[in-house]
Amino acid sequence: MRALSARYPRLAASLSRADLGVYETPVEWWRVDGVSLLAKRDDVSAPSLGGNKVRALELLLAGLAPGRELLTVGATGSTHALAVAEHGARLGARTQVITWRQETNAVAEATARRLNEVARVTPVRSVAEAYLRVAFRRLRGGVHWVPAGGSVPLGAMGHANAALELVTQLARLHLPVPDVIVAPLGSGGTVAGLLVGLALAGVPTRVIGVRVVPRIIANRAHVMRLARRTRALIARTAGMPLPPLDGTRLVIDESAYGGAYGRETERARAAAQALRDAGGPLLDGTYSAKSFAVALERARRSPDERVLFWLTFDGRWLTRGNDVPRVPRSDPAPSPR
């Protein structure tokens, strides 16, 4: 939370955080299939796995006592649920995850297998049944609840910090801010947080949220409501007024979903393979490959527009086994354009 804390010292004094090793993530130039674009490597937010979910979890797991039980929910292969279980275990907590079955892919199935090794997983038939079980379990007490995706104002604050971090990095490198940031849109925490952080930084960058879940979850009203609540939380905690949000800076891309959560598409597979062929990281078929396909096509179609892809999925544990080393920080070289 360094970027937010530097801007709002009172916020730094008021917020508690869990020590999950979150640090500044690299900005890189990528050249993929003849196309150049920037990438924010938020997949390496922490030394161990978790992707950018750890941005939210360092706030949502604050004050967690050893021996406490964590409770969260997610679809089969939820990277959020795995991040909760892994980082909760490092803090001495146990995790129960209530999951519902949805169409998946190879990476999601591998994630589900690992989740079963580190958490107590309770499969149910539907989202409604999952939340009914959550309600009863929370009424009994004794659990630390972590909402799906960490997508509540406190969690989204971590992603607002990441947006401010990006702007600070680019200023340090004497590089202009991107015209657009392309990120996956699931439960909404990342996209809402980015909107808030960019507004706080006073930059005109637009955020393209690539919808990867049903529209009833990922829609403009939900994202803007979460963004407004996140901004209000920061304002209260910082004790000062903040710049307004501009809803016109949010663009929702509907082209990549594919009809089901976790359903791979040929377009996304091709984009992910092109990145691997270029020496880049592994993408998953649920979130990151679909959003990267949109980013790549936009950069190809509009070569004068500065496009930045926001990578949220951490595939290091899948490509390097269970020993996940810290990735060194790196800054981009001058643009190859």
C-alpha positions as a Python dict, from the first residue, in 0.01 Angstrom:
ca = {
    (1, 'M'): (0, 0, 0),
    (2, 'R'): (298, 229, -43),
    (3, 'A'): (156, 442, -323),
    (4, 'L'): (-171, 516, -142),
    (5, 'S'): (7, 564, 190),
    (6, 'A'): (253, 812, 39),
    (7, 'R'): (-34, 1019, -98),
    (8, 'Y'): (-254, 994, 211),
    (9, 'P'): (-45, 961, 531),
    (10, 'R'): (-353, 940, 755),
    (11, 'L'): (-468, 636, 563),
    (12, 'A'): (-136, 465, 631),
    (13, 'A'): (-180, 519, 1004),
    (14, 'S'): (-537, 387, 1003),
    (15, 'L'): (-510, 72, 792),
    (16, 'S'): (-397, -266, 920),
    (17, 'R'): (-235, -509, 678),
    (18, 'A'): (-129, -871, 683),
    (19, 'D'): (235, -925, 589),
    (20, 'L'): (202, -1124, 266),
    (21, 'G'): (516, -989, 102),
    (22, 'V'): (334, -766, -148),
    (23, 'Y'): (579, -550, -341),
    (24, 'E'): (595, -329, -649),
    (25, 'T'): (532, -534, -962),
    (26, 'P'): (720, -486, -1289),
    (27, 'V'): (608, -296, -1596),
    (28, 'E'): (737, -458, -1914),
    (29, 'W'): (734, -401, -2286),
    (30, 'W'): (609, -707, -2471),
    (31, 'R'): (644, -776, -2841),
    (32, 'V'): (403, -1051, -2938),
    (33, 'D'): (322, -1165, -3289),
    (34, 'G'): (458, -841, -3432),
    (35, 'V'): (263, -622, -3188),
    (36, 'S'): (410, -407, -2906),
    (37, 'L'): (227, -330, -2583),
    (38, 'L'): (296, -266, -2217),
    (39, 'A'): (217, -518, -1943),
    (40, 'K'): (178, -468, -1570),
    (41, 'R'): (299, -793, -1414),
    (42, 'D'): (56, -799, -1122),
    (43, 'D'): (73, -1177, -1145),
    (44, 'V'): (388, -1152, -931),
    (45, 'S'): (241, -935, -655),
    (46, 'A'): (387, -1163, -386),
    (47, 'P'): (683, -1403, -362),
    (48, 'S'): (444, -1698, -349),
    (49, 'L'): (144, -1772, -567),
    (50, 'G'): (-176, -1571, -568),
    (51, 'G'): (-150, -1323, -853),
    (52, 'N'): (-308, -986, -796),
    (53, 'K'): (-555, -1139, -546),
    (54, 'V'): (-284, -1080, -286),
    (55, 'R'): (-332, -704, -330),
    (56, 'A'): (-675, -741, -172),
    (57, 'L'): (-585, -1015, 72),
    (58, 'E'): (-319, -814, 253),
    (59, 'L'): (-607, -591, 367),
    (60, 'L'): (-881, -854, 401),
    (61, 'L'): (-665, -1087, 612),
    (62, 'A'): (-538, -812, 843),
    (63, 'G'): (-557, -910, 1210),
    (64, 'L'): (-616, -1277, 1132),
    (65, 'A'): (-526, -1479, 1441),
    (66, 'P'): (-344, -1814, 1407),
    (67, 'G'): (-588, -2101, 1432),
    (68, 'R'): (-881, -1899, 1297),
    (69, 'E'): (-1095, -2048, 1022),
    (70, 'L'): (-1128, -1864, 693),
    (71, 'L'): (-1441, -1900, 485),
    (72, 'T'): (-1477, -1810, 118),
    (73, 'V'): (-1659, -1919, -197),
    (74, 'G'): (-1584, -1963, -566),
    (75, 'A'): (-1643, -2168, -877),
    (76, 'T'): (-1443, -2483, -943),
    (77, 'G'): (-1081, -2384, -1001),
    (78, 'S'): (-1115, -2044, -832),
    (79, 'T'): (-775, -1875, -815),
    (80, 'H'): (-916, -1646, -547),
    (81, 'A'): (-1004, -1942, -325),
    (82, 'L'): (-658, -2091, -372),
    (83, 'A'): (-493, -1760, -283),
    (84, 'V'): (-705, -1734, 34),
    (85, 'A'): (-613, -2088, 138),
    (86, 'E'): (-241, -2055, 63),
    (87, 'H'): (-190, -1719, 230),
    (88, 'G'): (-424, -1804, 514),
    (89, 'A'): (-212, -2110, 586),
    (90, 'R'): (101, -1892, 600),
    (91, 'L'): (-73, -1688, 869),
    (92, 'G'): (-166, -2004, 1061),
    (93, 'A'): (-531, -2020, 959),
    (94, 'R'): (-743, -2302, 818),
    (95, 'T'): (-966, -2243, 514),
    (96, 'Q'): (-1305, -2375, 418),
    (97, 'V'): (-1413, -2314, 59),
    (98, 'I'): (-1765, -2368, -70),
    (99, 'T'): (-1753, -2424, -445),
    (100, 'W'): (-2004, -2468, -724),
    (101, 'R'): (-1935, -2655, -1045),
    (102, 'Q'): (-1897, -2466, -1370),
    (103, 'E'): (-1738, -2540, -1703),
    (104, 'T'): (-1362, -2537, -1660),
    (105, 'N'): (-1031, -2587, -1839),
    (106, 'A'): (-701, -2761, -1768),
    (107, 'V'): (-558, -2478, -1556),
    (108, 'A'): (-879, -2449, -1354),
    (109, 'E'): (-881, -2824, -1290),
    (110, 'A'): (-517, -2811, -1173),
    (111, 'T'): (-609, -2522, -944),
    (112, 'A'): (-901, -2721, -805),
    (113, 'R'): (-674, -3017, -730),
    (114, 'R'): (-428, -2799, -545),
    (115, 'L'): (-709, -2630, -354),
    (116, 'N'): (-826, -2969, -229),
    (117, 'E'): (-477, -3024, -87),
    (118, 'V'): (-466, -2702, 117),
    (119, 'A'): (-830, -2634, 213),
    (120, 'R'): (-1149, -2809, 318),
    (121, 'V'): (-1361, -2791, 5),
    (122, 'T'): (-1738, -2831, 18),
    (123, 'P'): (-1891, -2872, -330),
    (124, 'V'): (-2254, -2764, -377),
    (125, 'R'): (-2495, -2762, -669),
    (126, 'S'): (-2541, -2389, -723),
    (127, 'V'): (-2428, -2038, -633),
    (128, 'A'): (-2749, -1989, -434),
    (129, 'E'): (-2680, -2298, -224),
    (130, 'A'): (-2322, -2181, -164),
    (131, 'Y'): (-2435, -1848, -24),
    (132, 'L'): (-2708, -2010, 183),
    (133, 'R'): (-2443, -2229, 346),
    (134, 'V'): (-2223, -1924, 397),
    (135, 'A'): (-2506, -1740, 573),
    (136, 'F'): (-2566, -2029, 816),
    (137, 'R'): (-2194, -2075, 881),
    (138, 'R'): (-2142, -1705, 954),
    (139, 'L'): (-2442, -1702, 1187),
    (140, 'R'): (-2272, -1973, 1393),
    (141, 'G'): (-1970, -1744, 1424),
    (142, 'G'): (-1603, -1823, 1462),
    (143, 'V'): (-1504, -1769, 1098),
    (144, 'H'): (-1325, -1491, 911),
    (145, 'W'): (-1528, -1427, 596),
    (146, 'V'): (-1350, -1336, 271),
    (147, 'P'): (-1598, -1234, -3),
    (148, 'A'): (-1579, -1388, -349),
    (149, 'G'): (-1286, -1246, -542),
    (150, 'G'): (-1206, -1014, -252),
    (151, 'S'): (-1429, -769, -438),
    (152, 'V'): (-1544, -538, -160),
    (153, 'P'): (-1427, -179, -104),
    (154, 'L'): (-1147, -277, 134),
    (155, 'G'): (-1012, -532, -115),
    (156, 'A'): (-1053, -301, -415),
    (157, 'M'): (-844, -45, -229),
    (158, 'G'): (-545, -272, -289),
    (159, 'H'): (-602, -245, -665),
    (160, 'A'): (-641, 134, -641),
    (161, 'N'): (-297, 132, -482),
    (162, 'A'): (-167, -73, -777),
    (163, 'A'): (-296, 188, -1023),
    (164, 'L'): (-118, 466, -833),
    (165, 'E'): (192, 247, -824),
    (166, 'L'): (181, 217, -1203),
    (167, 'V'): (154, 593, -1254),
    (168, 'T'): (447, 649, -1017),
    (169, 'Q'): (659, 390, -1202),
    (170, 'L'): (592, 545, -1541),
    (171, 'A'): (675, 894, -1412),
    (172, 'R'): (1002, 760, -1273),
    (173, 'L'): (1083, 619, -1618),
    (174, 'H'): (973, 937, -1798),
    (175, 'L'): (711, 738, -1987),
    (176, 'P'): (357, 860, -2061),
    (177, 'V'): (63, 684, -1902),
    (178, 'P'): (-126, 436, -2124),
    (179, 'D'): (-431, 542, -2318),
    (180, 'V'): (-609, 222, -2214),
    (181, 'I'): (-560, -53, -1958),
    (182, 'V'): (-710, -391, -2048),
    (183, 'A'): (-797, -617, -1754),
    (184, 'P'): (-1029, -915, -1699),
    (185, 'L'): (-1366, -834, -1546),
    (186, 'G'): (-1497, -1101, -1311),
    (187, 'S'): (-1620, -1009, -965),
    (188, 'G'): (-1509, -651, -1037),
    (189, 'G'): (-1254, -571, -767),
    (190, 'T'): (-958, -518, -999),
    (191, 'V'): (-1139, -301, -1252),
    (192, 'A'): (-1317, -92, -985),
    (193, 'G'): (-991, -39, -798),
    (194, 'L'): (-809, 64, -1115),
    (195, 'L'): (-1077, 322, -1192),
    (196, 'V'): (-1040, 471, -846),
    (197, 'G'): (-660, 472, -846),
    (198, 'L'): (-639, 635, -1189),
    (199, 'A'): (-887, 902, -1078),
    (200, 'L'): (-676, 971, -768),
    (201, 'A'): (-369, 1004, -991),
    (202, 'G'): (-553, 1248, -1218),
    (203, 'V'): (-473, 1065, -1542),
    (204, 'P'): (-717, 1019, -1834),
    (205, 'T'): (-649, 647, -1891),
    (206, 'R'): (-955, 440, -1976),
    (207, 'V'): (-1006, 91, -1831),
    (208, 'I'): (-1137, -183, -2058),
    (209, 'G'): (-1290, -457, -1845),
    (210, 'V'): (-1306, -778, -2048),
    (211, 'R'): (-1609, -969, -1922),
    (212, 'V'): (-1524, -1332, -1838),
    (213, 'V'): (-1824, -1421, -1618),
    (214, 'P'): (-2203, -1391, -1665),
    (215, 'R'): (-2335, -1039, -1716),
    (216, 'I'): (-2544, -1057, -1400),
    (217, 'I'): (-2212, -1042, -1207),
    (218, 'A'): (-1994, -836, -1441),
    (219, 'N'): (-2179, -524, -1549),
    (220, 'R'): (-2131, -148, -1547),
    (221, 'A'): (-2368, -78, -1257),
    (222, 'H'): (-2189, -328, -1031),
    (223, 'V'): (-1840, -201, -1116),
    (224, 'M'): (-1928, 165, -1073),
    (225, 'R'): (-2109, 97, -745),
    (226, 'L'): (-1803, -84, -612),
    (227, 'A'): (-1575, 194, -739),
    (228, 'R'): (-1784, 463, -567),
    (229, 'R'): (-1788, 270, -239),
    (230, 'T'): (-1410, 218, -262),
    (231, 'R'): (-1350, 587, -325),
    (232, 'A'): (-1576, 673, -29),
    (233, 'L'): (-1382, 434, 197),
    (234, 'I'): (-1050, 590, 97),
    (235, 'A'): (-1191, 939, 153),
    (236, 'R'): (-1316, 850, 502),
    (237, 'T'): (-992, 678, 598),
    (238, 'A'): (-772, 951, 451),
    (239, 'G'): (-988, 1224, 605),
    (240, 'M'): (-1002, 1440, 295),
    (241, 'P'): (-1204, 1490, -25),
    (242, 'L'): (-1097, 1302, -334),
    (243, 'P'): (-1124, 1366, -709),
    (244, 'P'): (-1452, 1248, -864),
    (245, 'L'): (-1490, 930, -1064),
    (246, 'D'): (-1561, 954, -1436),
    (247, 'G'): (-1781, 667, -1547),
    (248, 'T'): (-1705, 734, -1913),
    (249, 'R'): (-1354, 597, -1851),
    (250, 'L'): (-1496, 247, -1800),
    (251, 'V'): (-1545, 37, -2113),
    (252, 'I'): (-1682, -317, -2085),
    (253, 'D'): (-1577, -552, -2364),
    (254, 'E'): (-1836, -824, -2424),
    (255, 'S'): (-1655, -1005, -2704),
    (256, 'A'): (-1436, -1255, -2516),
    (257, 'Y'): (-1665, -1438, -2272),
    (258, 'G'): (-1729, -1746, -2483),
    (259, 'G'): (-2063, -1835, -2327),
    (260, 'A'): (-1949, -1988, -1997),
    (261, 'Y'): (-1711, -1923, -1711),
    (262, 'G'): (-1395, -2121, -1774),
    (263, 'R'): (-1489, -2212, -2132),
    (264, 'E'): (-1180, -2172, -2346),
    (265, 'T'): (-1207, -2000, -2682),
    (266, 'E'): (-989, -2042, -2989),
    (267, 'R'): (-920, -1668, -2992),
    (268, 'A'): (-791, -1677, -2634),
    (269, 'R'): (-587, -1994, -2692),
    (270, 'A'): (-417, -1837, -2992),
    (271, 'A'): (-329, -1521, -2799),
    (272, 'A'): (-194, -1720, -2503),
    (273, 'Q'): (17, -1938, -2732),
    (274, 'A'): (156, -1633, -2912),
    (275, 'L'): (267, -1493, -2577),
    (276, 'R'): (432, -1822, -2479),
    (277, 'D'): (606, -1836, -2818),
    (278, 'A'): (741, -1487, -2745),
    (279, 'G'): (884, -1609, -2414),
    (280, 'G'): (607, -1468, -2199),
    (281, 'P'): (424, -1615, -1899),
    (282, 'L'): (149, -1876, -1892),
    (283, 'L'): (-208, -1746, -1917),
    (284, 'D'): (-523, -1920, -1801),
    (285, 'G'): (-824, -1982, -2022),
    (286, 'T'): (-1072, -1843, -1770),
    (287, 'Y'): (-947, -1488, -1721),
    (288, 'S'): (-609, -1378, -1852),
    (289, 'A'): (-601, -1538, -2199),
    (290, 'K'): (-937, -1387, -2288),
    (291, 'S'): (-839, -1038, -2175),
    (292, 'F'): (-497, -1063, -2338),
    (293, 'A'): (-661, -1149, -2671),
    (294, 'V'): (-855, -823, -2649),
    (295, 'A'): (-543, -626, -2553),
    (296, 'L'): (-338, -777, -2836),
    (297, 'E'): (-605, -712, -3097),
    (298, 'R'): (-654, -355, -2977),
    (299, 'A'): (-280, -285, -2994),
    (300, 'R'): (-271, -435, -3343),
    (301, 'R'): (-573, -239, -3462),
    (302, 'S'): (-464, 94, -3309),
    (303, 'P'): (-83, 110, -3327),
    (304, 'D'): (-75, 476, -3217),
    (305, 'E'): (-269, 399, -2899),
    (306, 'R'): (-65, 304, -2593),
    (307, 'V'): (-219, -20, -2462),
    (308, 'L'): (-129, -179, -2128),
    (309, 'F'): (-235, -532, -2039),
    (310, 'W'): (-299, -592, -1668),
    (311, 'L'): (-190, -950, -1592),
    (312, 'T'): (-368, -1085, -1285),
    (313, 'F'): (-313, -1463, -1316),
    (314, 'D'): (-9, -1620, -1149),
    (315, 'G'): (99, -1933, -1338),
    (316, 'R'): (443, -1968, -1180),
    (317, 'W'): (346, -2265, -965),
    (318, 'L'): (214, -2448, -1270),
    (319, 'T'): (532, -2401, -1474),
    (320, 'R'): (789, -2433, -1195),
    (321, 'G'): (629, -2675, -952),
    (322, 'N'): (551, -2586, -594),
    (323, 'D'): (873, -2391, -530),
    (324, 'V'): (777, -2043, -648),
    (325, 'P'): (1074, -1805, -648),
    (326, 'R'): (1044, -1430, -621),
    (327, 'V'): (1059, -1266, -962),
    (328, 'P'): (1307, -976, -971),
    (329, 'R'): (1168, -630, -1030),
    (330, 'S'): (1221, -496, -1378),
    (331, 'D'): (1135, -179, -1562),
    (332, 'P'): (1057, -142, -1929),
    (333, 'A'): (1312, -39, -2183),
    (334, 'P'): (1215, 246, -2416),
    (335, 'S'): (926, 159, -2644),
    (336, 'P'): (1024, -49, -2948),
    (337, 'R'): (781, 149, -3159),
}
